[in-house]
Amino acid sequence: REREKKAKQRERKSKEKNRTKKEKEHRERKSKEKKRAKKETKQRERKTKRESKSRERAKRERERAKREKESEKRERARRGKEQRKRKRERAKEEKEKRGRKNKEREKSKERNRRKTEKEQGERKSKERKKNGTRERKSEERKRAERKKEHRKEKKEYGERIER
C-alpha cells in the first residue's frame, strides 16, 4: 500500500511537473508569438509611415512641379505680352517717323514750289518791266519820230506859204 501510495504520488508529481512544463512552454510560446506580432505590427507601421511619407513627398513634388509649370506659363505669357507691346510701340514710332518724314517732304516740296513760283513771278515781273521799258522806249521813239515829221511838215508848209 505504501508503495502504491508513493507510486501514485510520484505519478501525480510527474503529471504536475508535466503540466507546469507544458504551461510554461505554452506561456513562452505565447509571449514569443506576442513579441513577434508586436514586431510585425511595428514593422508594418514603419512601412506604412515610410510609404505615406514617400507619397507625401511625391505629392509635394508634383505640386511644386505644377506650380513651377504654372509660373513658367505665366512668365511666358508676360514675356509674350511685353514683346507684343514693344512691337506695337515700335510700329507706332515707325509710323510717326514716316509721318514726320512725309510732312517734311511735303513742306520742302511746298517751299520749293513757293520758291519757284516767286522766282517765276520775279522773272515775269522783270520781263514785264523790261517789256514795258522797251515798249515805252519804242513809243517814245515813235512819238519823237512823229514830232520830227510834224515839225518838218510845218516847216515845209511855212516855206510853201512864203513862196
Backbone torsions as a table, in degrees:
resi	resn	phi	psi	omega
1	ARG	NA	-44.5	179.6
2	GLU	-59.5	-43.0	178.8
3	ARG	-63.6	-43.6	178.3
4	GLU	-60.4	-44.3	-179.8
5	LYS	-57.8	-47.7	-179.6
6	LYS	-64.4	-40.2	179.2
7	ALA	-62.8	-44.5	178.5
8	LYS	-61.3	-42.2	179.5
9	GLN	-61.6	-45.3	178.6
10	ARG	-59.2	-45.7	180.0
11	GLU	-59.8	-47.3	178.9
12	ARG	-58.6	-45.7	-179.2
13	LYS	-59.4	-47.4	-178.0
14	SER	-64.5	-39.8	177.9
15	LYS	-60.8	-45.1	179.8
16	GLU	-60.0	-47.3	-180.0
17	LYS	-57.2	-48.5	179.0
18	ASN	-57.3	-45.6	-178.2
19	ARG	-61.9	-48.6	-179.7
20	THR	-62.0	-39.7	178.5
21	LYS	-60.5	-46.9	-179.6
22	LYS	-63.2	-42.3	178.7
23	GLU	-61.0	-44.9	179.9
24	LYS	-59.5	-48.0	178.9
25	GLU	-58.2	-43.8	179.6
26	HIS	-59.8	-47.8	179.3
27	ARG	-57.6	-48.1	-179.1
28	GLU	-59.8	-45.8	179.0
29	ARG	-58.8	-44.7	-178.8
30	LYS	-62.5	-45.3	-178.6
31	SER	-64.5	-41.1	177.1
32	LYS	-59.5	-45.8	179.2
33	GLU	-58.9	-44.4	179.4
34	LYS	-59.5	-48.6	179.6
35	LYS	-57.4	-47.3	-179.2
36	ARG	-59.6	-45.1	-179.6
37	ALA	-61.4	-42.9	-179.9
38	LYS	-60.6	-47.0	179.5
39	LYS	-58.2	-47.4	-179.8
40	GLU	-59.8	-46.1	-179.4
41	THR	-61.8	-40.5	178.8
42	LYS	-60.5	-46.2	179.2
43	GLN	-60.2	-44.9	178.9
44	ARG	-59.1	-45.6	179.5
45	GLU	-59.9	-45.3	179.1
46	ARG	-58.9	-43.8	-179.0
47	LYS	-61.3	-48.3	-178.5
48	THR	-63.5	-38.6	179.0
49	LYS	-61.5	-46.7	178.8
50	ARG	-57.9	-48.2	-178.8
51	GLU	-61.2	-44.8	-178.7
52	SER	-64.7	-38.8	177.9
53	LYS	-61.4	-46.2	-178.7
54	SER	-65.2	-37.7	176.7
55	ARG	-61.0	-45.1	179.0
56	GLU	-60.5	-45.5	-179.5
57	ARG	-59.6	-45.7	-180.0
58	ALA	-61.2	-42.7	-179.7
59	LYS	-61.4	-47.8	178.7
60	ARG	-58.9	-43.0	-179.7
61	GLU	-61.5	-45.2	178.5
62	ARG	-59.8	-46.2	-179.7
63	GLU	-62.2	-41.9	179.5
64	ARG	-61.7	-45.5	179.4
65	ALA	-60.4	-42.5	-179.9
66	LYS	-61.6	-46.5	178.8
67	ARG	-59.6	-45.0	179.5
68	GLU	-60.0	-44.9	-179.6
69	LYS	-59.9	-46.2	-180.0
70	GLU	-59.9	-47.6	-177.9
71	SER	-63.9	-38.4	178.0
72	GLU	-62.4	-43.1	179.0
73	LYS	-60.6	-47.5	179.2
74	ARG	-59.8	-44.0	-179.4
75	GLU	-61.1	-44.8	179.0
76	ARG	-60.1	-44.8	-179.0
77	ALA	-61.6	-43.3	-178.9
78	ARG	-63.0	-45.5	179.3
79	ARG	-60.6	-43.4	178.7
80	GLY	-60.1	-43.1	-179.7
81	LYS	-62.0	-47.5	179.5
82	GLU	-59.7	-43.0	-179.2
83	GLN	-60.5	-46.2	179.4
84	ARG	-60.8	-40.9	-179.6
85	LYS	-62.0	-48.1	179.4
86	ARG	-59.0	-42.6	-179.3
87	LYS	-60.8	-46.0	179.0
88	ARG	-58.5	-47.5	-179.1
89	GLU	-61.8	-42.9	180.0
90	ARG	-61.0	-44.7	-179.8
91	ALA	-60.8	-42.8	179.8
92	LYS	-60.7	-47.1	179.9
93	GLU	-60.6	-43.3	179.4
94	GLU	-59.3	-44.5	-179.3
95	LYS	-60.8	-46.5	-179.8
96	GLU	-60.9	-42.8	179.9
97	LYS	-59.6	-47.7	178.8
98	ARG	-58.5	-43.5	179.9
99	GLY	-59.7	-46.3	179.5
100	ARG	-60.8	-45.4	-179.8
101	LYS	-59.7	-46.5	178.9
102	ASN	-58.9	-44.4	179.7
103	LYS	-59.7	-46.1	179.2
104	GLU	-58.8	-45.3	-179.9
105	ARG	-59.1	-46.3	179.9
106	GLU	-60.7	-43.5	-179.8
107	LYS	-60.6	-48.0	-178.0
108	SER	-63.7	-39.3	177.2
109	LYS	-58.4	-46.7	-179.1
110	GLU	-60.9	-45.7	179.3
111	ARG	-58.1	-48.7	179.9
112	ASN	-59.4	-42.6	-179.2
113	ARG	-61.2	-47.5	179.5
114	ARG	-59.7	-44.4	-179.0
115	LYS	-59.1	-48.7	-179.3
116	THR	-63.2	-40.8	178.4
117	GLU	-60.0	-44.7	-178.6
118	LYS	-62.3	-47.4	-179.8
119	GLU	-59.6	-44.6	179.3
120	GLN	-61.4	-43.2	179.4
121	GLY	-59.6	-46.2	179.0
122	GLU	-60.8	-44.4	179.8
123	ARG	-59.1	-47.0	-178.5
124	LYS	-61.5	-44.8	-178.0
125	SER	-64.9	-39.2	177.0
126	LYS	-60.0	-46.7	179.8
127	GLU	-59.7	-43.7	179.2
128	ARG	-59.4	-44.9	179.9
129	LYS	-59.4	-49.3	-179.8
130	LYS	-56.6	-51.7	-179.3
131	ASN	-58.9	-42.6	-179.5
132	GLY	-60.0	-46.7	-179.4
133	THR	-65.0	-40.6	179.9
134	ARG	-60.8	-48.7	-180.0
135	GLU	-61.4	-44.7	-179.0
136	ARG	-60.0	-47.1	180.0
137	LYS	-59.9	-45.5	-178.8
138	SER	-63.2	-39.9	178.3
139	GLU	-62.6	-42.8	179.3
140	GLU	-61.9	-42.9	178.8
141	ARG	-58.7	-47.5	-179.3
142	LYS	-59.6	-46.7	-179.2
143	ARG	-59.5	-46.2	179.7
144	ALA	-59.9	-40.8	179.8
145	GLU	-61.6	-46.9	-179.9
146	ARG	-61.6	-41.6	-180.0
147	LYS	-59.3	-48.3	179.2
148	LYS	-56.6	-46.4	-178.5
149	GLU	-60.3	-46.5	-178.1
150	HIS	-60.8	-46.7	179.1
151	ARG	-58.2	-45.4	-179.8
152	LYS	-58.0	-47.6	-179.0
153	GLU	-61.1	-42.8	-179.7
154	LYS	-59.0	-47.0	-178.9
155	LYS	-59.6	-47.8	-179.6
156	GLU	-60.9	-41.6	179.4
157	TYR	-62.2	-45.1	178.1
158	GLY	-59.3	-43.2	179.5
159	GLU	-64.6	-40.6	-179.5
160	ARG	-63.0	-43.7	-179.7
161	ILE	-63.6	-40.7	179.6
162	GLU	-60.9	-39.0	-178.3
163	ARG	-74.7	NA	NA
